[in-house]
Each structure stands twice: as structure tokens, then as C-alpha cells.
Amino acid sequence: MAEPSIAAQVVALTHLSVAELRVRWQEIFGEPTTQRHKQYLVKRISWELQRRHFGDELSPEAKARLYELQEEFRTTPPTAWFKGAKHNRATTPSPTTRKRPVRDSRSLKPGTTLTRDYKDL
């Protein structure tokens, strides 16, 4: 009988328990894992199954770019990795006193009652 497709294997992984995924990890990677995060296990095992099926060779350009990025991350501080990210922005001090809104002197005061005469009644 033929081996199930990669897509079928990946779908089957989503239905396994964490204990079953850890056993599958042992079968695929040949070493035990201490990981207990189900989504991580599914993604990592799925990636390895696809890598084995479709080949694990990257193009020379992709390998060169990968090494370039690794070197950049190795030599620069983490705050420079994601320029413009929210966690890299300088915090602005929050004002301790709120300014009261400017009020037009012609505006009505809170609690004012408005009346209207109708047909001289």
C-alpha cells in the first residue's frame, strides 16, 4: 500500500495528542523532545516531512542570503532588527495633568433649562 500524501500526513498530525506527537517526533528526528506545545510540534514535524519529501537543498542565492541574515543577527543588537516596531519606539511621558478643554463663553452651562414660547401661550 502506498504511503499517504504529505498533505494527508500533515492533517493527521493535527488530530494527534501531545504524547502521540512526541512519539512521532522521536520517529522522525531520532531523538526525544522536551517540547509540549502542540502547535509547535505539529508545525515542526510538518516542516520536516515536507523537507524530506520535496528535498532539502536551497538555491545558492537563498543559502547566501541566509548566511548574510545570520551574520547580521549575530552582530547587531536586537533593537536594530525590527526598526519601527512598536517595542523599539521611544516611550513618550504621559502628561500628569490633563488640560481642561477651552470653553466658548457663549455656550450654555451644565444644568441649563431651555424653554420656548409657542403661539403666545
N, C-alpha and C positions, 0 to 999 in steps of 0.2 A: 504494500500500500504506500502511496506517495506521501511525502511529508506535507503537512498543511502549509498554506501560503504564509508569507511573513505577516500580512495584514490579519489573517486569522489567528496567528500566534500572539500578536500584539493585543488583539481584542480579548483573547483568552486570558492574558496576563491581568487584565483589569478585573476579572472575576475571581482571582485567587486571593486568599488571605495573606496577611503579612508573613505568617510562618511558612506557607507554601512558596511565597515569593523568595524567601530567604533560602529555601531548599533549591529553588530554580537558579538563584544566584550562584550557589555552590556548584551546581552542574555546569553552568555556563563559564564562570570565571575561575573555577577550580580552587577557590579559597572562600572561607566563611566571611560573612559581613556582620558588623555590629549595628548596621543601619536598621531602623524600624519604621521609617517613614514610607508609607505605601506608594505615594505618588513618585517619590524619588526612585524607589526600586523598580517600579513599572517603567519609568522613562529610561533609566539606565540600562535595564535588561533589553528593552525595545531597541535602544540605540545599538547595543552590541549585536543583537540578532540581525539588524539591518546592515550593520557594518560588515559582518561576516558574509551575508548573502550578496551584497552589492559590491563588495571589495573595499579594502581599507586604504587604498592609495589615494593621496591627494595630488593634485597637479603641482608641478614645480612652483608655479606662481602662488598657489594657495599656501604651500609649505613656507615659501619665503615670507609671505605676509604674516603667517602665524608666528614665525620666529621673530619677526620685526615687532609684532604686538607684545610677545612675551618679554622681549628685551625692554620695550617701553614701559611695561607694567613693573618690571623688575627694578628699573632705575628712577622712576618718578614717584612722588608721594601720591597716595590715594586721592587726595583732594583735587589733584590735577586731572584725574581720569575722566571725570564727568563734568566738564566745565558748563556752568549754567544750571546745574542741577540744584534743586531746592536746598539740599543739605550743604551745598557749597556757598550759598549766598550769605553775606554778612547779615547778622541779625540787627534789626533796627530797634532802638529802645522804644518801648511803649510809653506814651505820654502818661504821666501820673495824674494830671488834672485834665478833665475834659472841658473844653471851651464851650460856653453856652452859645447857642445859636443867636445871631443878631435878629432882633425882632423889629418889625416895622412899627413905628409909633402909632400908626393909624389902625393897626389890627386890633381885634377885639380881645379882651382879657378872658381867661377861662372862667366859665360860670355865667357869662353874659346872656341875658334872655332877649331874643329878638321878637318884636311884635309888629303887626301891620294892620292899618285901618283899611276896611273894605266897605265901600259904598256908604261912607259917612256913618257907619254903625259903631 
